[in-house]
Amino acid sequence: MIQVSGLRRSFGAQEVLRGLDLQVGSGEILVVIGRSGGGKSVLLKHLIGLLRPDAGHILVDGVDITRLARFALDRIRERYGVVFQGGALFDSMSVYDNVAFPLREKTRRRGADIRQRVEEKLAQVGLEGMGEKNPAEISGGMRKRVAIARALVTEPEVVFFDEPTTGLDPILVNTIHHLIVELHRKFRFTAVVVSHEIPEIFRIADRVAMLHEGVIVDSGSPEAIQASANPVVQQFIRGDVEAASR
Amino acid sequence: MTGQGAAAAQPLPVRLVGGLGALVLDVVQSLGRFGRFLVTALIYAFVPPVKLGRIAERVHFIGFRSLVIVILTGGFTGMVLGLQIFLVLSRFGSEAFLGPAVALALIRELGPVLCALIVTGRAGSALTAELGIMKITEQVDALTVMALNPTRYLIVPPIVAGIITFPLMTALFDVVGIFGAYLVSVELLGMSAGTYFGEMQTFVDLADVMTGFWKSLSFGILVTWVCTYKGYYCGHGAEGVARATTQAVVLSSVLILVWDYFMGSVLP
């Protein structure tokens, strides 16, 4: 569904992506792991068209989105849902309005139809009755769930999760992971999850790709990645401080 | 040899010229981006769907919520003008010209300028900070990936609201200022109300009112343009937002004064 080839991107003198290749299959949950500051979020921003690469291609169903003009790119984005690291909820709106916003702005749905859909999504993420709250009044875990509800409310084909569990306690981490799996099973969207939650993330992934120094150094099933012979992958999974600092 | 190493090896005059060239290119690039920002916003202002709800909300934020400060400032400016001009004119026995002097000063000059400066401090800074926070918390990115145009949602409404509210607030400032001067000169210093308003009718014409109107209209665009631009392109973190807010207020205030001189020398 998504094919990335030879992706390169520098910021000043620092080359963050160095000819990255990656494939995302339709309907799978692909988890991209890697060290903090290793370019995972930069890769995600390229996939959703927020950044343009210096070189390389990103094909979405055969269309190279790196060459698209804004309006054509928007047609691709209409098939996307994105859960940002901090939630990126509109703080001037209530929880309900945040979730309803894409429906009001991008669909012909109105009134009771929107209300029913929003309440359904809030219930699916375990936030029924919380619609009138402001984003500032709810906890970090709740904000992540509202962000998931907002990303899924238009029933997108592809959902991108940028470190959806950062800053949450272990129980909430598992709750969010469980939610992603449950919603994926129900709606069959393609999911790209950027995370460094090891080993919890292996439970939800269909496939894992390890990003290191701007390239994907290994990818495969969670079992294959855990058994990888690549020392960089093993160092990351084991959290080997000495090896990492060498 | 690295690029930096090669640059360091060059003679000083070459490095100076290179540095100056880079600076000029940077300034030209920034000015181009600044200009394109406004042009894009003005184009989207006329391309449907126009976000009327957002515009109304911004009119409320920039205009309605600035009313108290505009009335207070206008009132006291008029009172100070009334007192000072009365004292000066009384030396020449020309107190009769107090009304037109106050009205012309307020309508042509002080009303548009002071009102714009006050609204920059109250609403312009808040616009920059709000947009800056939206930028650093990825709310702007969230709009973009929803295939919604941030310019249409975040930039056009304040600029249209500035065009609507600045002339109205300036008119209010002028009226309150004229009554402030009336209070001091007629009620406190004993001048005749008929003289105060009668001479005003004689000396103030539509061209003066239109001068004030065009100035306030252009300040409405200028202030919202600068403040939204600075917020939209703010730096990273809280420091970036703070710096953008300061720059927005300073740049708006300076441009108001410069543009006022330019308008004053062009308009009749």
Interface residues (C-beta under 8 A of the other chain):
Chain A: K45 I48 G49 L50 D74 R75 R77 E78 Y80 V82 F84 Q85 G86 A88 L89 F90 D91 F101 P102 E105 K106
Chain B: I133 M134 T137 E138 Q139 D141 A142 T144 V145 M146 A147 L148
